Amino acid sequence: MAENDITSKQLIRGKLNSETARIAWKELQRYFAGGYTWVVDLQLDLLEVAYQFEQDNAKQIEIWMNDNLISQVSNDQARQWYNDDADLWAVVVKPWVLLQEPVD
């Protein structure tokens, strides 16, 4: 990887990191309704997943999907988070909202 590529990746990851926050699931209902929410398994680094979405790396995203490490939020999961009044880590990679449950 060239030095410029490393610097570019660091800048993008830094931007994504600064835009990552904990947010109540109830505040994300409209994004869920629009089909824009994805849940990221705890085995993965949320920022790395966001970076790959940002880079439109369909090959890597497909691998994670096939391994059930990322998926669109299901109705059952959405209902559970709603009932639990859950807070989640979230980062936006337009139009997607990537979510991960916090490890407390």
Backbone torsions as a table, in degrees:
resi	resn	phi	psi	omega
1	MET	NA	130.2	-179.0
2	ALA	-70.1	156.3	-178.8
3	GLU	-58.9	-39.7	178.3
4	ASN	-63.0	-36.1	178.2
5	ASP	-65.5	-41.3	179.2
6	ILE	-64.2	-45.5	179.5
7	THR	-62.4	-43.1	179.2
8	SER	-62.2	-45.1	179.3
9	LYS	-62.0	-41.6	179.6
10	GLN	-63.3	-41.2	179.1
11	LEU	-64.7	-44.6	-179.7
12	ILE	-65.4	-45.1	178.8
13	ARG	-63.4	-37.6	177.1
14	GLY	-62.8	-42.1	177.2
15	LYS	-62.7	-46.6	179.7
16	LEU	-62.7	-40.7	179.1
17	ASN	-61.5	-41.2	-179.3
18	SER	-68.9	-19.4	-179.2
19	GLU	-100.3	4.9	179.4
20	THR	-91.6	134.3	-178.1
21	ALA	-154.1	160.7	171.0
22	ARG	-82.4	137.8	-178.0
23	ILE	-146.0	147.9	177.8
24	ALA	-70.1	135.6	177.9
25	TRP	-55.6	-36.6	-177.7
26	LYS	-61.1	-23.5	177.9
27	GLU	-81.2	-7.2	-176.6
28	LEU	-107.5	8.5	-175.4
29	GLN	-56.3	-40.9	-177.1
30	ARG	-67.6	-32.2	177.9
31	TYR	-72.1	-37.9	175.5
32	PHE	-62.9	-46.1	-179.9
33	ALA	-59.5	-32.5	179.2
34	GLY	-83.7	-4.5	179.4
35	GLY	81.9	23.0	-174.1
36	TYR	-102.0	2.4	-174.9
37	THR	-101.2	134.8	178.9
38	TRP	-125.1	138.6	175.8
39	VAL	-102.3	136.3	-178.0
40	VAL	-110.7	125.9	179.1
41	ASP	-60.7	149.7	-179.1
42	LEU	-65.9	-15.4	176.6
43	GLN	-68.4	-20.3	-176.0
44	LEU	-103.6	153.5	173.7
45	ASP	-82.9	118.2	-178.1
46	LEU	-54.7	-40.6	-179.0
47	LEU	-67.8	-36.1	177.6
48	GLU	-66.4	-40.7	177.2
49	VAL	-63.1	-45.2	178.5
50	ALA	-60.1	-41.5	178.8
51	TYR	-60.7	-44.6	-179.1
52	GLN	-66.6	-35.4	173.2
53	PHE	-64.7	-44.7	179.5
54	GLU	-57.8	-38.9	-179.4
55	GLN	-84.2	-1.3	-178.7
56	ASP	55.1	44.2	-179.4
57	ASN	-83.6	79.0	-174.9
58	ALA	-59.1	-34.8	-178.5
59	LYS	-62.9	-49.2	-179.8
60	GLN	-67.0	-41.1	179.5
61	ILE	-61.6	-41.5	178.3
62	GLU	-63.0	-40.1	177.4
63	ILE	-60.0	-47.7	179.3
64	TRP	-62.5	-40.3	178.9
65	MET	-63.0	-45.6	-179.6
66	ASN	-64.1	-29.2	177.8
67	ASP	-88.7	6.3	-178.8
68	ASN	56.8	35.9	178.0
69	LEU	-97.0	-20.2	170.9
70	ILE	-138.3	144.9	177.5
71	SER	-161.6	159.8	174.2
72	GLN	-67.6	146.1	-178.8
73	VAL	-63.9	128.4	-179.7
74	SER	-82.1	162.4	175.9
75	ASN	-59.1	-41.9	-179.9
76	ASP	-63.7	-42.9	179.2
77	GLN	-65.1	-43.4	179.1
78	ALA	-60.0	-43.4	179.1
79	ARG	-63.2	-43.1	-179.7
80	GLN	-63.3	-46.4	178.5
81	TRP	-62.3	-38.5	179.1
82	TYR	-64.1	-48.4	-179.7
83	ASN	-64.2	-33.3	179.9
84	ASP	-83.4	-5.0	-174.3
85	ASP	52.1	47.6	-171.6
86	ALA	-71.4	143.9	166.6
87	ASP	-104.2	138.1	-177.2
88	LEU	-131.5	155.3	168.3
89	TRP	-77.2	136.0	-178.2
90	ALA	-139.6	144.0	171.8
91	VAL	-141.9	139.0	-177.8
92	VAL	-100.2	127.7	168.8
93	VAL	-126.3	92.3	-170.1
94	LYS	-46.3	131.9	5.0
95	PRO	-90.8	3.9	-171.0
96	TRP	-85.3	148.7	170.4
97	VAL	-117.3	114.0	-179.2
98	LEU	-94.6	132.9	-173.4
99	LEU	-127.0	146.6	175.7
100	GLN	-145.5	137.9	178.0
101	GLU	-70.2	139.6	179.2
102	PRO	-70.6	149.9	174.3
103	VAL	-101.1	104.4	-178.3
104	ASP	-107.5	NA	NA
